[in-house]
Amino acid sequence: MLGIGKSLSFDRRRKPTVHMLAAISLTFACLAAVAALLVSDWHGLSVWRVISKLAASTFFVLIAVSLGALNFTYGQLILGALLLGWLGDALLLSRAPKAFMGGLVAFLLSHVLFATAFASGGLAVSALAL
């Protein structure tokens, strides 16, 4: 698992770890869910839209966990943001006004957690100038 400040080096002699294989498998499953979401949106298949949207959001969360998000503060913040994004997606599937507002709040809070995670890694003044 990688933490902030650690680099990933490529070594042909090393075999991929189980964690990396799980993350790769989950990534392909996520891509399939996103493709299913696009197809269901295109054809107006509302039930499949709900299933594929929540599946894609679930895979985002599972990928983070499989890559060790629970082991570092940065990862925990990202995981929290992804979970709030999942909640936002679920709430926005409803047509109820209160659910819509709840979804907006969940997405707002997820972006606060994303910003907190990125800031926790340290900010370079030269990068902020861009």
N, C-alpha and C positions, 0 to 999 in steps of 0.2 A: 504494500500500500504506500502511496505517496503522500507526503505532507508538504506544506509550503516550504520552498527552499530546497527540496530534494529534486534531483533530476532523474530522468528516465534514460537509461543507456541501452543500446541495442546490442545484443550478444547472440549470435546464431547458435551457440552451443547450449544456451539455456532453453529449456522447454517452457511454454506458456503455463502460468499457474492456473489452478482451477478457478480462482477469482477472476482472472482476466478472461478465461474462456466463458465463464458465466456472464460477464459484462458484455462480451461480444455477442453471445447468443441473445441476451436481453435486448441489445441494440437492434438486432435483426428483427426480433419480435415487435419491437417498438415501430420500426419502419413498416412492418406489415400492418400494424394497427393504424398508422397514419395513412397508409395507402387505402385501407378499408374505409377510413373516415372520409377521405376524398371521394371515393366511389359512392359511398352511401349519401354524401351531400349532393353529389351530381345527380343521383337517381331519386332523391327524395325519400330515402328509406330511413325513417325516423328512429325506429327501434335499433337498427344496425348503427346509426349515427351515435346513439347513446352508448352502446356497447363498445364501439371502436374508440370513441373519444375517451371514455374512462379507462379503457385498456391502455391506450397510449400514455395517458397521465400516470397510470400505475407503473408502467414500464420505466418512465423517467425516475420515479422514486426507487424502484428496485435496482436500477443501474447504479444510482448513487450509493445505495446500501452495499451492493456487491463490490464497489470500488473502495469501501472502507470509510464512508462518510461519517459513521458513528465514532470513529477513532480520533477525530480532530475537531477542534472548535469550528474551523472554517467549514468542514464537511457537515457538521451538525447544523450550522446556519443555512447552508445550501439545502440540506435535506428538509429543514423546517419550511423554507421558501417553496420547495417543490410540493410538500404536503399541503401547504396553503393554496398553491396553484391547482392541485388536485381538487381541493374543496371548492375553489372558485369555479372550476370546470363543471363540477357536479351541480352546484347551485345555479349556474347559468343555463343548465339544461331545462330548468323549470320556467314556466311562463308567469309564475306568481311574482308580483312586484317586490315582495319582501325577500324572496329567494334571489332575485336579481340584485338587490341592494347588498345582500349578504355576499354574493359572488364578487361584487365590486370591492367590498371591504376586504375579502380574502385576498384578492389580487393586489390591492394596495399594500396590505401587510406583507405579502410575499415579496414585493419589490423593496420594502423596507429591510427585510431580512437579507435579500440579495445584496443591497447596498452596504449593509453592515458587514456581511461576509467579505466583500471585496475590500472594504476599508480596513478590515482586521488584518489583512496581509501587508499593510503598510502602504502609504501613498508616496509616490515620487513627485516632487514639485515639478520636475520637467515634464512628466506625463500629464499633469493637470493643466499645463500651459496649452496643450493641444486642444 
